[in-house]
Amino acid sequence: MKKAAEIRNFVVAGHSGSGKTSLCDLMLYKAGAVARCGSVTQKNSVSDYTPDEQEKQSSIYSAALNCEWKGNQFFFVDTPGYGEFIGETIAPINAADSTLVVVDAVEGIQVGTLRSWKNSRKLGNPRLVLINRVDCDRADFNRVLRQLQEAYGKTVCVPVTLPVGSESNFSKVVNVLRDTDIPDEVADDAAKYKEMLMDTIAESDETLMEKYLEGEILTDEEIARGLHSAIVSGDLVPVYAASVSKDIGIEKLMDSIGNLFPSPLDKGTAPLEDGEVEKISEKGAAQALVFKSIVDPFIGQLTFFRVVSGIIKSDSEYYNVSTGAKERFGTIMIMNGKEQKSVDALGPGGIGAIAKLKHSHIGNTIGSSSSVKALRAIKFPNPVMSYSISAVKSGEEDKIGQGLNKLTESDPTIKVGRDKETHEMLLRGMGDQHLGNVVKKLKDTYKVNVKLDIPKVAYRETIMANGEGHYRHKKQTGGAGQFAEVYLRITPNNEGYEFENKVVGGNIPRNFIPAVEKGVSETLVKGPLVGCRVEDVKVTVYDGKYHPVDSNEMAFKIASRMAFRDAMAKAKPVLLEPIMDVKIMIPDEYMGDVSGDLNHKRGRILGMGIEEGLQVVNAEVPLAEMAKYATELRSMTQGRGVFEMDFSRYEQVPTNVANEIINAHQIEQESE
């Protein structure tokens, strides 16, 4: 087991197609961790090892990897860049010390770049940027560098290596700090960036600043220390040039990961759930964060954890701080994709996997005792797409439930639940491909076929004016009869639902008033317009009649229901619909298409701006218009746009739209 000072723990993140998986395969090969270099196109990549990924030739899941490089042990995670599988990226970023952001030299900053950068910065993770595919047609290192500098700061994103040649003529990279044999074509840029880096290095430490200003030459050790400090603080994000396919610039990158990324001890502290921090140490209580869970076809449940502090040992008992349950650890494995290697123990920064844990889930904290404090939980984005899900064959609902429960264990961005208002079972996720993957797994793994439908919208009903209603319920069937008469008044009420009894003179005995209120409450659940919940009304019962023999609770419930319906019909009833806050992030060239589409969806654009190189549109859109937006946005932006969506409020449906909804509901009722 390596010491914590020799561990480098990082995540490889960026947009889909930037070459992250190929980079990971190449690093493993160069470090001697694998006998031959894996390839995505040849379907033998170490990290893209599942049949789904091999078929798609793109990462769907994160993969834990490890190798040794020049005295350091790298524990790193390859993550998918496609937006719909964001959960597989967010969890490893939360577990990592640092982030290696891979950017395409042709396409530049894309949505995946933005999201990985934002999530890493929010968590305080130091970053390195690799501009990959410099050898490709239309590649332009300097253009992409300018994009990075405009988005994140000219003095923040500074090249440490520069490419010599471009596109098919790209031949090597030079280190602006260390190399002396620098070709004339990049000499000016190298001198400029060296000066910028030296300024940043000097500013990281007062002693270095004093020495630098006095014209003294900083030693290699001082330069490395200054770079390291600036990177850990986030003041510097060094940029590297490379071609993974031609294996140019990768060794210099790996050297920098070893020299410049912090060890767990350099990070110093770990954030806790209560907002405090805890010092990281190899000694003392063991503490680990669960960040991934998969169902292995041979082993079963496999739980991945990152050791934060202390030592986690094989064949030992630990305590799940988050659930309060004890867990028995068997043999700890370190992984390279699906390949496993048993180890006796792991220290800070180590990433391991344990089979068949019973009570540990993604985001949980594992500790050596119950006194260990919970680490900061992993926060996942809200789902942006929903389908109602049902079994193709009747009687298989339980199989669906069991399968979905297992799948949500592995991916917290999948949400499943029954809507209390529409009574549909809803499957929610990050897009149609994400949810399509769930359906495929249900079929392949759990042998159940399901069908997906656009879910019903949970509308609301309310009133815009006052109304009075009356109903006499009278029924005689030979024996005891039923009699009740109710007069009530309804008024708009911004405070919600309220019931008031103003009956005087005993016209309705007090013991029947609860039955009147219950009849009203039951009618509120299924309003008269489209059968949705009625809200924001005050109901006052003010008169009625009863029969000393034939009146009972059921009669008054029936009378109050009908009286309420009568009153509501006279009180200008309206439909309300859920309005969503939508944040859309897109490249500039798609702004016109996206804005026009929002107008067609009855959306209101609240504002536009630029966020780290991408256009951001903030809008309010009715939920009814957003059912297929994940698919539509992908089509409009060629997969380069993403959006986030949260519930805002309920708002009145325009009359013409409301009439269509009401008519459709009536037709549906008549056909049943």
N, C-alpha and C positions, 0 to 999 in steps of 0.2 A: 504493500500500500504506500503510495506516494505521500509525502508531507503536503500540508495545505498550501505552503508557499510555492510548491511546484505544480499546482493544479490551475488550469485555465478552463473556466466554465462559461460557455457562450452559446448563443443561438444564431443560426444562419437564417436570415429573413429577407424578404423583398418581394417584388412583383413576380407573378407567374411568368415563366419563360426567360428569366434573367440568368439562369444557369446555376441555381443554388445546389440542386441535387448533384449535378455533374462536378461542381466544385468539391462537395463533400466526398464523392467517390474518389476524386483525384487526391485529396488530402490523405485519405485513408491509405491509398496505394503508395503515395510518396513516403508516408511514415512507416510503411512495411506492415500495416495492420491487416492488409488483405494481399493475396498472392497476385491478383490481376485487377486492373482498373475496371470498375463497373461502368455500365453504360445504360442510359435511359432507353435509347432507341433499340438497343439489343436485348432489352428486358432482363438485364442481369445486374441492375443497380443495387447497391447494398441497402439503401434507405427506401427506395420505391420497390418494395418486394411483394406487395399484395397483388393478387390478380387484377383487382380494380385499377390500381395505379399502372400496372404494366399494360393493360388494355388502353387506358387513357393517355399513357406516356406523360403523366404529370402527377405531382404529389397531391394526395388527398389527405394523408395522415402525417403527423410528425414522426420522426424516427430518431431514437437515441443512438449516438455513435461515440466512439472513443479511440484514441491512438496516442502514442508517445512521440514527441518531437523535441529533439535536442535537450533532453533532460526534463522536459515538462510533460505532464499528462493532460491531454485535451479531452474534456467531456463536452460534447456539443450536440445540438439537436437541429436536424434539417426540418424545415417547416414548409407547408404548402403556401404558395403565393396567391392562389385564387381566392377571391374575397368571400365566397360562400363557405369556405372551410376555415374561417378566421379563428374559431375556437381552438383549432389545432396549432395556431400560432401564438395566441394570447397566453395560453397556459405555460408553454415553455419559456416565453419571455419573462413571465412572472417568476419562473424558477431559476432563470439564468443570472449570472453576474454581468454579462456584457452582450452586445449584439453586433454581429457582422452583417451589415446591410449590403446586399448585392443589387447593383443597378445595371441595366442594359445600356451599353454604349450607343446603341442605335435608337432605342425608344426613350431613354432618359428617365426622369422622374415619372412614376406612374402611381396609381392608387395604392398598390401594394407597398411601394416605397414609403408613401405618406403614412400608412397605417402602422407599419413596423417601426418607423421612426417615432411617431407620436406615442405609441405604447411604450417604447423603450425609454424615451425621454421622461414620460410621466412617472415611470418607476425608478428613474435615476440611473439607468444602465448606461455605462460608457459605450461609445459606438466607434466602429471603423467602417469605412465605405470602400467596397470594391467595385470599380467600374469594369465590368466584364464584357467580353465579346468585342474587344477593340479591333480584332482582325476582320470583322464582318463588313460587308458592303454597307455604306451609309453610316458606319460608326464614326463618332466624333467625340473624342474624349474631352476636348476643351469646351464644346457646347454643353455637354452634360455637367461638366465641372461648374460652368457658369450658372446652370439651373440650380445646382446644389447650393452655390454661394448666394444666389438671389433668394432662395427659399430659407436657408438656415444661417447665412452670415458669411461674408468674405473672409473674415479672420477665424471663422470656426472650421469651415471645410477647406483644408489646405493639403495639396498633394505631397505625399512622401515619396511616391514613385511616379515617374512620367514615362509615357510610351515613346519609343523611338520608331518612327514610321507609323502609318495608319492603314486601315483596311488590310488588303492582302500584303502590304509592305511592312506591316507591324512585325518587328524582329526581336525586340527586347525592351526591358524597362530599366531605368536608372534611378537610384536612390539619391535624392537631392541633398541629403545630409551626409551620406557616407561615400558615395562614389566620386572618384576624381576624374575618371576617363569619360567625360560627358560630351556627346556629339554636339557639333555647332548648332544643329537645327533646334535643339532644346536647351542650349546653354543659357540663354537669357531668361527663359521661364524657370529653369532650375535655380539660377541665382536669386530671382525674385522670390520664389517660394521658400528657398533656404532662409532668406532674410526674415520672411514672415514667421517661419517656424522658430527661428532663433529668438525673435521678439516674444513669441508665445512662451517658449521655454523659460526665458529670463523672467517673464512676468509671473511665472508659477511659484517663484521662490525669491525672497528678498536678497539672500546671499548671492544667488545666481545673477540677479538683476544688477547688484552692485559690481560684481566681477565683469559682467557683460558691458556695462556702461563705461567701465574703466579701460575697455579695449582688450581685456584678457581673453584668451581662447579657452572655451569650455571643453572639458574632457568628454570623451565618449560616455563615460559613466554619468557625468552631470547632464549631458544632453538627454540620455535615456531617462534619467530621473525626472528631469523637467517635462519631457514629453509625457511620461507616465502620469505625473501629477495633473497636467493640463487635460489629459484624456479622462481621468477618473472624475475630475470636477465638471466635465462637460464643456469646458472652454475650447477644446480642440476635438475635432473629429477628422482624423487623418484619412486621406483618400489615396487609393492604390489603383494602378492600371494593370489589367491582365487579360489573358485569353486562356480560358480553361481548356478549350479544344486543342490549342497549340501548346499547352503547358508553358506559357510565358508569364512570369511574374508571380507564380504561385509560391515558390520557395521564399521569396522576400516577404510575401504576405504572411506565411506561416511563422517566419522568424519574428515578425512584428507582433503576431498574436501572442507568442511566447514572451516577448520582451516588454510589450506595452499594455496588453490587457491585464487587469488586476487579478491577483490571486484572491481567494475568499477572505484571507486575512487582510489584504489591502482594502477590500470593501469595508471591513471594520465592523459594521453593524448590520443587523437584519431587522426589517420593519415588522412590528407586531400588530395584531388585530385591534388592540386598544389604542393604537396611534403612537405608542412608544417604540423604542428600538432596543435591541439586545446585542451585546457584544458577541462577535463570532470567535470561537476558540476551539482548538483541537481537544482541550480538556473539559471536564465537567459534563453536564447533562447533554444527552444526545437530542437532536432536534432535526426533523426532516419535513419537507413539504411534498405531498402527493400531487402530481401534476398531470398524470396520464394513466389511463386504464384501458386495457384491450382484452378481448377474448381470444386467446391463442387456441388453434384447433387441436393442439396436442396437450398443452399444459392446463388450459382453462383460463380463468381470470388471472391476468398479469398486471400488477400494480407498479407503476414507475414512481420513484421518489428522488428528490435531490436532498442530500445531506447539507444542512445549513450550519450546524454547529455540533461539536462532539463527534463520537464515533458510533456508527451503526454496525452491529456485528451479526453474522449469520447465527442461526439456531439460538435465538434469544427472544425474550418476551418484551414487548413494547406497549405503550399506552397511546391510544388515539385521543388526543386532547380535545378534538372537535366533537367526537361522538360519545366520549366517556367510556369506550369499550377497550378491552385488552386485546392485543393481537400477538399471535405467535409467528415470528419470522422463521422461515426455513432457510434454505440456501440463498444468499444474495447473488444475483447475476448482473454482470455488466454486459451491455448489448451493443452489437453492431448490426442494426437492422433486426433480422430474425435470428442472427447467430448469438449464442449465449456463452458466457464464460463465468464460471463460479469463482467467487472471491470470499475471503473470510470476513472482511470488514471494509467499510468505506468511511472516509473522513470528509471534512467540509469541502463542498464543491463536487463531490462524487455523485454520479447518477447511477442508480441501481434499480433492479426490478425484483419483485417478490411474487411468487405464485400463491394463489388461493387465499388471499386475505379476505376476511368475512365482512369487516365493518369499515373499511377505509375507502374513501371516495375522493375524487378530484377536489383539491382545495383544502383537504384535511391536513392537520398537523400531527405528526407522529413524534412522541417523546419517550424518553427513558423512564419517566414517572409522571404522575398526574400533576405535579407542581410545575412542569414545563409550560411556558406560556404559548398561546396560539399565535402562529405566524399570520401575517396579513393574508386575508382570503383573496382568491382570484375572482375578479369581476369580469363577467362575460356580457357581451352586448345583447340587447333584446332581439327576439326573432323579428323578421321583416316580412315573412310570408307564412300563410296558414292554409291548410286544407282540412276539410272534414274527412275522416278516415273510417272505413268500414270493411268488414270481411266480404270477400266475394262469395264464399260459402257460409251459410248460416251455421251458427254453433261454434265458429272459430274465434269469437271475440276474446275469449280467455287467452288463446295462443297469441293474438295480436298484443294484448296487454303485457304478457310475459316478455315477448320479444322487444317491445318498445321500452320496457323498464330496463332491460339489459343494455339497449342501445343508448339510452339517456345516461346510463352510468359512464359510458365511454365518451360521450359528447354532451356536455352541459348546454350547448347552444340548441339542442333538440329539446323542445318542450311538448309535453303531452298532457291533456286534461279535458274533462267534460265541461262544456259551456253550460252554466246553470240556466241561462235564458233560452238558448236555442236547442239545448239538450243534445248537441252534436259532440262527438269525440273529435277533438282538434289535434292535429299534428302541426307543430309550428317550428320553423327553422330559418335559415339564412338565405334561402332561394330554392328554385325548382331543382337544380342539380343536387344540392345538399339533401333535399327531401327525397329526390329520386334515388339517391344512394341509400337512404333509409329503407325505402320500399324494396329495393334490390336485396338488401341484407335480410329483410323479413322473409323474402321468398327463398333466398339461397341458404340461409342459416337456420331459420325457424320454420321453414316449409309452410308458409301461409301467404296466400295471395290477398292483396287488399286493393280497394279502389279509392281514389282521391277525388273529391269534388270541391268546388268553390264553396266556402262556408257561408252560412247565412250571416247577415249583419245584425247585431243586437241593437235594433233601433229602440227608441224611447217614445212614449206618447205623453203629451201634456195639454194644457188648455191655455187659451189666450184671453178668455173673458169669464164672467160669472155665469152659472147655469143652475137651474132648479129642476129637480126630478121627482117623480111620484110614481109609485106602483102599489097596486092592491093585489095581493096573492090570495086567491080563494079557491079551495079545492074540496069537493064533497064526493066521497066514494062509497057511500053506504054506511060505513062505520064512523070513526072519529074523523073530522074534517081538518083542514088546514086553513088558517086565516092570519094574515098580517098585512098592515098597510104602513108604508114608510114615505115620508116627505124629507128630502134632503137638499142641501145647497152646496155647490162646489165653487171654489174661488182659486185663482192662481196663488201660489205660495212659494216664494224663493227659498224658504228655509227647508223645503222638502215636504214630506207627507205629514199631515196633522189631522186628527179626528176630534170633533167636539160634539158634546151632547147638550142640546138646548131645548129638549122636550120638557114641557111643563104640564102640570095637572094630571100626571100619570097616564097620558094618552098612550105612551108605550111604557109598560112597567120597567123599572130599573133592571130587573133580572134578565130582560131581553135586549138591553142595550149592547152587551158584549157580542151577542149574535149579530146585531146590525153592523157593528164594527168589523166582525170577522167576515161578513158577506162583502163589505167594501174592500177589505184587505185582499180577499181572494180575487176580486175583480181587478184590482190594481196590477196583479201579476200578469194578467192577460188582457190588455186593453182592447177596446172595440175597433180600432182602426186596422191594425195588422197583427194583433195578438201579442204585442210587446208590452213591457212594464210601463205603467203610468207613474209619473213622478211630479213633484212640485205642485201638489194640490192640497187644499184644505177642504175637508168634508165636514159639514155640519148637519146633523140630523135634528130637525126642529119640530116635527109633528108626526102623528101616525094614529093608528087605531089597532085595537086588539080585541080578541074574543076570549071570554073567561074559560071556555072549554077547548075551542079549536086552535088557539094560538100556541105555538111552540117555537123553539130556537130555530129549527129548520125553516119554518115558514118565514121568520124574520130575516134569516140569511138570504133566502131566495128573493124576498121583497127588496132588500137593500141592494142586492146585485143589480136588479132590473132598474131600480130608481137611480142608481149611480150611472148606469148606461144612458138612461133618459137625460139626466143632467149633463153628462159629458157631451152628448150630441148637440146640446144647445149652447155649449161654452166654447165654441170655436176650437175644436181639437186640432192639434198639429202633430206632425212627426218630428222627432229629433234624431240626429245621426251623429256617430262618433267622428270627431275631427282629430287628425293626427298632426303632430309636429314632425316635419320631414326635413332632414339635412342631406343634401345631395352633393357629392364631391366628384367632379368631372374635369377632364382636360378642356382647355378654353374653346377648342374647335367645335365642341358639342353643345355650347351654351344655348344657341338659338333653338336647336331641336328640343332640348330638355325644357326650356322655358315655354315654348309653344305647346308642348305636350301637357305641361302642368295646367295651362289655361283650358285645354280641352277636358281636363279632369276636374273642373270646378275648383282648381287650386288657387290659393292666394300667395303670391311671392312676397315675402316679408323683407327680404334683403339679399344682397349678393356680396361676395367678397373673395379674397384670395387667401388661401391657407396653405403655406409651405409649397407654393408652386402650382396648386390646383385651384380651379374655380369652385366656390362653395355657394350653393343656393339654399336658402332657408325658406320654407314654405309651410302653409297649412293646407291639408288636402283631406277630403272626406275618406274615411276608411273604405267605403264601398268602391272607390275608384282605384284602390291600391292593391287589389287582390293579386294581380299578375305583374306588379310594377318591377319586381326583381328581374323577371324575364324581359320585360319591355325595355328597361334601362340598359340591360346587357346588350340587347339588340341595337339600341340607338347609339351606344358608345363603343361597340365592338369589344365589349367586356372590360372597358377601361373606366367605368363609372361604378360607384357604390353609394349606398344611402343608409341612413339610420332613421328609425321611426319610433316615436313615443306617443302615447295617448295624451291629448290636450284637454278636450272638453266635449260636451254635447251641444249641438247647434241645430236650429230649425232647418228642415229640408225644404228647398224651394218648391213652390206649389206644383209646378209641372212634373218635377221628379217624384214628389210625394204621391201625386195621383197615379203615376205608373206603378209605384210600389203597392199602393192600396188596391188597385185593380188586379194586379198579379196575385195578391194575397186572396182576394175574393174568388178569383178563378180557381186557385188551388183548393180553397175551402169547399167550393161547389163540386170539385172533382173527387173529393175524398168520400 
